[in-house]
Amino acid sequence: MTMTTLTLTTCQAAIAEPAVAAIARHLGDRLGLNLHFVNDIAWQERERRFDAGQIDIAWICGAPYVQKMANGDAIELLAAPAYAAPRYMNRPVYFSDVMVRRDSAYQTFMDLRGARWAYNNLGSHSGYQVVRYALAHKGLNGDFFGSVMCSGAHQRSMELIASGEIDASAIDTTVFDAVREINPELCEQLRVIEVLGPSAQPPWVIGTHVPDAVRAGLRQALTHMHEDDEGCALLRQHGFTRFAAVVDADYDDIREMLRLADQTEIVL
């Protein structure tokens, strides 16, 4: 019998790629799938190929998920990871920490008027869209910051803060947790002045061109992965407790944030 071949990718921070590769191997072994992890192209091209149906499964940000569903894209949810750190309370959520240099004078978000700000990329909820929402919610607008630049990655934003090239940025807390494991010296140079969120965790999604039985099998395998010793150990190794079953309504929080930010026409 020919083994079913599927492609899987992540559009999250590069620091998460080892976890995705390991989970792909685990799922392939459990389900008898040839699950090929695509990570040799830029994340923008990964997302384009997923949108075109050339990649079957993707871990994408919540804001692009909401936008794809509004566009009628032929995709559906598989699951979303819950992280092990206590602040996540074993739920598929995360936060955006507004960070500055530890020795800076900034104490609150409102102190950042006129500051040098960076976001990781326009497609990011944690680094861009949630900041648009925060500004709208506070009755502010896109000219609140003195200057705005795109850093290209959360980790790069952290480095720019530490070096003094920018003043602040909103950092995905799961990325910060991962960076702290490999570069605690960088993280020690930063300080949190405001927490944005929680927001629904970026989901794993799959194209509906994949056969129903395969989609159901993947969903089942992901959401029960924490119940066997091998799966549980793998999740813990990469900072997760489990994959949670999620439904489209779980992303209504992000829909509302986008609605308010769009309504007020905030652009950074």
C-alpha angles and dihedrals in degrees: 000000000000114000115238111247121210132172124225132186143168129227092189127103114308090242088072095058097093089056092050092048091051093047090048090055091048093050092046092053094046096047101033092244131142094229109185117199112217111207105133096092134062116278091245090059090046090056092045091053091047090051089050092051092247091116116046105201130028139176102222137172119267095244095056088046091056091046093049091051090050088053091053095245114177097246138113138193123267103177143301128235124247113211125225100230111108095241091069093056091213090294128127093251138106140184141226114232115206102221135194134171112290091238096046124114094234113115105163139023090254089059088067095077105132093009127138107258134187132194125195099230141330093251094058122105095192096047104031119008097046088051090053087051093048091052092049092046090053092048092250131124142215095281092063091102120064093226135358130203137175111239096186096230141032092240090053090051088054091052091049091053092049092050093049095242091121132018104222149353140178108251126199104244094220090056090048090051090052094046090050089061094056103026111026091159091065093048092049088063092061135076132195117232100171138011120219117199151327095238131178111275118254106268135226105238134187135203114251089228086080109094116268094241092052092049091049092048093052092048091050093047094049097047093047096040093104092058097073126062097241095046093044092050091049092050093048091048089060098041100263131120097195147321110264126214108246134186131203093261089063087074095056089101090063091043089056092048091051091046093055094043091048092045091057091041094230115178122174 
